[in-house]
Amino acid sequence: MPSVEQLRQELKDAKQEVRNLTVMGMRPDLSPEKREIIRQLERSARAEVMLRHKALDWQIDQDGKTC
């Protein structure tokens, strides 16, 4: 089971990925196909953030129950 600190770092990294993809999607020189791919990647990264947030909340809850 990953530690709370490891889960926090993974959540932080996933949020950074969302920010990077958001900025990439704003580039005016992108073709419509590339823009759509980046949009899909951003959507996937946002889903990852939600799941990582749930994992972190669960782990914090579990740690609180064992103390």
N, C-alpha and C positions, 0 to 999 in steps of 0.2 A: 504494500500500500504506500503510495507516495506521501511525502510529508506535506504539511500545510504550506510551507515555504516553497516547495517545488511546485505545488498546484498554483500558488500565487504567481510564480514566475511564468508558468505556462499560460496562465490567463493574460498576464501582461504582454507576452509575446504574441498571443492571438489577437489582442486588441491593436497592437502595433501593425500586424498584418492587415487588419481591416482599414486602418488609416492609410497605409501604403497603397492598397488597392483603390481606395477612394480617390486619392490624389492621382494615381495612374489613370483612372477612368475620366479625369477632367482634362486630359491632354487633348487639345483640339486637332492634332494631326493623326489621331487614331482612325483606322478604317472602322466601318460599322461592325464588321465581323470581330475585330479585336476588342472593340468596346463591349460587345455582347459577352465575349469570353471573360473579360475583366469583371463585368457585372455579375456573372455567374460565380466567379471565384470570390468576389466580395460577399455575395449572398452565403456561400458556403462558409467563409471565414466568420461571418456573423453568427451562423448556427454553431460553429465551433466555440465561439465566445460564450454563447448561452449554455452549452453543455459543460464547458470548463467552469463556469460560474456555479452551476448546479453541483458539480463535483467538489468544488472548494467549499460551498455551503454545507454539503453533506459531511465532508471530512471534519470541518470545524464542529459540527453538531455531534459527530461520533467522538471526537476528542473531548468534548464537554461532558459526554455521558460516562466516559471511562475515568474521569478525575474524581 
